[in-house]
Amino acid sequence: MAIKGLIGVLGGSGFVGSELCAQLVDAGYSIKLITRNIDKCRHLKVLPSLSIIQVNDFHANTLTSALKDCHALINLIGILNEKGSDGKEFHQIHVDITRAVLNACENAKISRLLQLSALNAHADGPSHYLRSKGKAENYLKTFSGPQVNYTIFKPSVIFGKGDSFLNRFANLLKTIPGVFPLACANARFAPVYVGDVAKSIVVSVDDKTTYNKSYELCGPNIYSLKELVQYTANICRYKRIVLGLPMFLSRLQATIFEYMPGKPFSKDNFNSLKLDSICSQCSPCTTSLQAIAPTYLDKN
């Protein structure tokens, strides 16, 4: 297969990035994976036409040098929780790095930029996470200029082998017998398969009809959080009763869990869940939760 071009990828060692890199290689692209921690990328070394570049930081000058010869850049860098609670780390990871990425594209003469954001991202959103994602989107839309064509992808919660959503609940369900108290039980999601998210990005790389547009990505079905957690318990064969908590107890649970090891739930997560994570328009993603989740949850 002829190589289509060299694509730089940031955040490629994670859950979405690993799937995306595999699909990019299968589609005939070469990849330059840029990372600050090469050890996290070792599992990707088996992919042909993929090289790994370690950098000390994600500043614009550093990225400009690392991205030499790339014709496109995909930015997947993001966090779901921060170490503190004031939003500074969210801003640094989502907004500051996006600024550096766009500057690097301009400096390295890269005309194509694809960015992974989140459903409900908005500069006036209810959580630090959603506000920082929204501000990053606004920066791209405002300052990309004619020399850089962006595409933004806004998925609902992403599921698949190795996800941090269903697997997290599976681990919690394992340790909490009997009744499982659940905050924000009525929050709604349209879970989208990681393979569909990656495919949407891959097919957009050289598709000019996607230039300077944003796309919401959702799975075919909508579930409440309680339904998803109960489904997880059933697949894992845990006999649990999922008990939805009222709002004031949900807020209290978030406050307590924020200070537990691994921060399984935070006040910022609680604020994000004030909005349903469902698409406002038709999504191209069709893989159902039931088709994939049992293949990995059943092994917990």
C-alpha positions in Angstrom: 0.0 0.0 0.0 1.3 3.4 -1.0 1.9 5.8 2.0 -0.7 8.6 1.9 1.3 11.0 4.1 2.9 11.6 7.4 0.6 12.5 10.3 1.7 13.8 13.7 -0.3 12.5 16.7 -0.4 14.0 20.2 -1.9 11.9 23.0 -1.5 8.8 20.9 -0.6 6.4 23.7 -4.0 6.5 25.4 -7.2 4.6 25.0 -8.5 6.5 21.9 -5.0 7.2 20.5 -4.0 3.5 20.5 -7.1 2.6 18.4 -6.6 5.7 16.2 -2.9 4.9 15.4 -3.8 1.3 14.4 -6.5 2.6 12.1 -4.3 5.3 10.6 -1.6 2.7 9.8 -4.2 0.3 8.3 -5.4 3.3 6.1 -1.9 3.7 4.7 -0.6 6.7 6.7 2.7 7.0 8.4 2.6 8.3 11.9 5.0 10.5 14.0 3.8 9.9 17.6 5.0 12.8 19.8 5.1 12.1 23.5 6.7 13.2 26.8 6.7 9.6 28.1 8.1 7.0 25.6 7.4 4.2 28.0 3.7 4.6 27.6 4.0 4.1 23.9 5.9 0.8 23.8 2.7 -1.2 22.9 2.5 0.9 19.7 6.0 0.0 18.5 4.6 -3.1 16.7 2.8 -0.8 14.2 4.6 -0.4 10.9 5.2 3.1 9.6 5.0 4.5 13.1 7.9 6.4 14.8 8.0 7.8 18.3 9.5 11.2 19.1 10.0 12.0 22.8 9.9 15.7 23.8 10.4 17.5 27.0 7.3 19.7 26.7 4.5 20.6 24.4 5.5 24.3 23.7 5.1 25.7 20.2 8.8 25.7 19.4 9.3 22.1 20.6 6.3 20.9 18.6 7.4 22.8 15.5 10.7 21.0 15.4 9.1 17.6 16.2 6.4 18.0 13.5 8.9 18.5 10.6 7.6 16.9 7.4 4.1 16.2 8.7 1.2 17.2 6.5 -1.4 16.9 9.3 -1.6 16.9 13.1 -4.2 15.1 15.3 -4.4 16.4 18.9 -6.0 13.9 21.4 -4.4 15.3 24.5 -6.9 15.7 27.4 -7.7 14.8 31.0 -10.9 13.9 32.7 -9.8 15.0 36.2 -7.2 17.3 37.5 -5.0 17.0 40.6 -6.4 20.2 42.1 -9.9 21.6 41.9 -9.4 25.1 40.6 -9.4 24.4 36.8 -5.8 25.4 36.3 -4.6 22.0 35.1 -7.6 21.6 32.8 -6.8 25.0 31.3 -3.1 24.1 30.9 -3.8 20.8 29.2 -6.8 21.7 27.0 -6.3 25.4 26.2 -2.6 26.2 26.5 -1.6 23.0 24.6 -4.2 23.8 21.9 -2.6 27.3 21.5 0.8 25.7 21.2 -0.5 23.1 18.7 -2.0 25.8 16.4 1.1 27.9 16.6 3.2 24.9 15.7 1.0 24.1 12.7 1.4 27.6 11.4 5.2 27.5 12.0 5.7 24.1 10.5 3.3 24.9 7.6 0.9 22.1 8.5 -2.4 22.9 6.9 -4.5 20.2 8.6 -5.4 20.0 12.3 -7.9 17.5 13.8 -8.8 18.0 17.5 -10.7 15.7 19.9 -13.0 17.7 22.2 -16.1 16.7 24.1 -19.8 16.8 23.8 -21.2 19.8 25.7 -17.9 21.6 25.6 -18.6 25.3 25.9 -16.7 28.3 27.3 -19.7 28.9 29.7 -20.2 25.2 30.6 -21.0 24.1 34.2 -17.6 22.4 34.8 -13.9 23.3 34.5 -13.6 20.3 32.1 -16.3 21.5 29.7 -15.3 25.1 29.9 -11.6 24.4 29.1 -12.6 22.1 26.2 -14.9 24.9 25.0 -12.3 27.6 25.2 -9.9 25.4 23.2 -12.5 25.0 20.5 -13.1 28.7 20.5 -9.4 29.4 20.1 -9.1 27.1 17.0 -12.2 28.7 15.4 -11.0 32.2 16.1 -7.3 32.0 15.3 -6.8 29.2 12.9 -6.8 31.5 9.9 -6.9 30.4 6.2 -3.6 28.5 6.5 -4.8 25.8 8.9 -8.0 23.8 8.3 -9.3 22.3 11.5 -11.9 19.7 12.3 -13.3 19.2 15.8 -14.8 16.0 17.1 -17.2 16.1 20.1 -17.9 12.6 21.4 -20.2 11.5 24.2 -18.7 9.0 26.6 -16.4 6.6 24.8 -16.5 2.9 25.4 -14.3 -0.1 24.4 -11.7 -2.4 25.7 -9.6 -0.4 28.2 -12.1 2.4 28.6 -12.1 4.5 31.8 -15.9 4.6 32.0 -17.5 1.1 32.1 -14.3 -0.5 33.4 -14.2 2.1 36.3 -17.8 1.2 37.3 -17.0 -2.5 37.0 -14.1 -2.1 39.4 -16.2 -0.1 41.9 -19.0 -2.6 41.6 -16.6 -5.4 42.5 -15.6 -3.7 45.8 -19.1 -2.5 46.9 -21.4 -5.4 47.7 -25.2 -5.3 47.8 -26.5 -1.8 47.2 -24.5 0.4 45.0 -25.2 4.2 45.7 -25.0 6.1 42.4 -24.7 9.9 42.0 -26.5 11.6 39.1 -28.2 8.4 38.2 -30.6 10.1 35.7 -27.9 11.7 33.7 -28.2 10.5 30.1 -25.5 9.4 27.7 -25.2 8.1 24.1 -22.1 5.9 24.5 -19.9 5.8 21.4 -17.5 3.0 20.4 -13.8 3.9 20.3 -13.5 2.2 16.9 -16.2 4.5 15.5 -14.5 7.6 17.0 -11.2 6.7 15.5 -12.8 5.9 12.1 -14.5 9.3 12.0 -11.1 11.0 12.5 -9.3 8.8 10.0 -11.8 9.4 7.2 -11.8 13.1 7.8 -8.0 13.6 7.5 -8.1 14.3 3.7 -11.8 15.0 3.3 -12.1 18.7 2.4 -15.8 18.7 3.2 -15.0 18.3 6.9 -12.7 21.4 6.9 -13.5 24.0 9.6 -16.4 22.0 11.0 -17.3 20.4 14.3 -18.9 16.9 14.6 -20.9 15.4 17.5 -20.2 11.7 17.9 -22.8 9.5 19.6 -23.7 5.8 19.7 -27.1 4.6 18.4 -28.8 4.3 21.8 -29.4 6.6 24.8 -29.1 5.3 28.4 -29.3 6.8 31.9 -26.2 6.4 34.0 -28.2 4.1 36.3 -29.0 1.9 33.3 -25.4 1.8 32.3 -24.1 0.9 35.7 -26.8 -1.8 36.2 -25.9 -3.2 32.7 -22.3 -3.4 33.8 -23.2 -5.2 36.9 -25.3 -7.7 35.0 -22.6 -8.4 32.4 -20.0 -8.9 35.2 -22.5 -11.1 37.0 -22.4 -9.0 40.2 -25.6 -9.1 42.1 -26.0 -5.4 42.9 -28.9 -3.1 43.3 -28.0 0.3 41.9 -29.6 3.0 44.0 -29.8 6.5 42.5 -29.0 9.2 45.0 -30.9 12.5 45.3 -29.1 15.7 44.2 -27.8 16.7 47.7 -26.3 13.2 48.3 -24.9 13.1 44.8 -23.0 16.4 45.6 -21.9 15.0 48.9 -20.6 11.8 47.3 -18.6 13.9 44.7 -17.1 15.9 47.5 -16.0 12.7 49.4 -14.8 10.8 46.4 -12.7 13.7 45.2 -10.3 13.0 48.0 -10.1 9.3 47.6 -7.2 7.6 45.8 -7.6 7.7 42.1 -10.4 10.3 42.4 -13.1 8.0 41.1 -15.7 10.8 41.1 -15.1 14.6 41.6 -17.1 17.8 42.1 -16.1 18.7 38.5 -17.5 15.4 37.2 -20.7 16.1 39.1 -20.9 19.5 37.5 -20.4 18.0 34.0 -23.2 15.6 34.6 -25.7 18.4 35.0 -25.9 18.3 31.2 -27.0 15.2 29.3 -24.3 13.9 27.0 -26.4 13.2 23.9 -26.1 14.5 20.4 -28.3 17.3 19.0 -27.9 15.9 15.5 -27.5 12.6 13.6 -24.2 10.9 14.3 -22.4 8.6 11.9 -21.5 6.1 14.7 -23.6 2.9 14.6 -21.8 0.3 16.8 -24.0 -0.5 19.8 -22.9 -0.9 23.4 -24.4 -4.4 23.6 -22.2 -5.5 20.6 -18.9 -4.7 22.3 -19.2 -4.3 26.0 -19.7 -8.0 26.9 -16.5 -8.9 25.1 -14.4 -7.1 27.7 -16.6 -6.5 30.8 -17.3 -10.2 31.1 -13.5 -10.6 31.9 -13.5 -8.3 34.9 
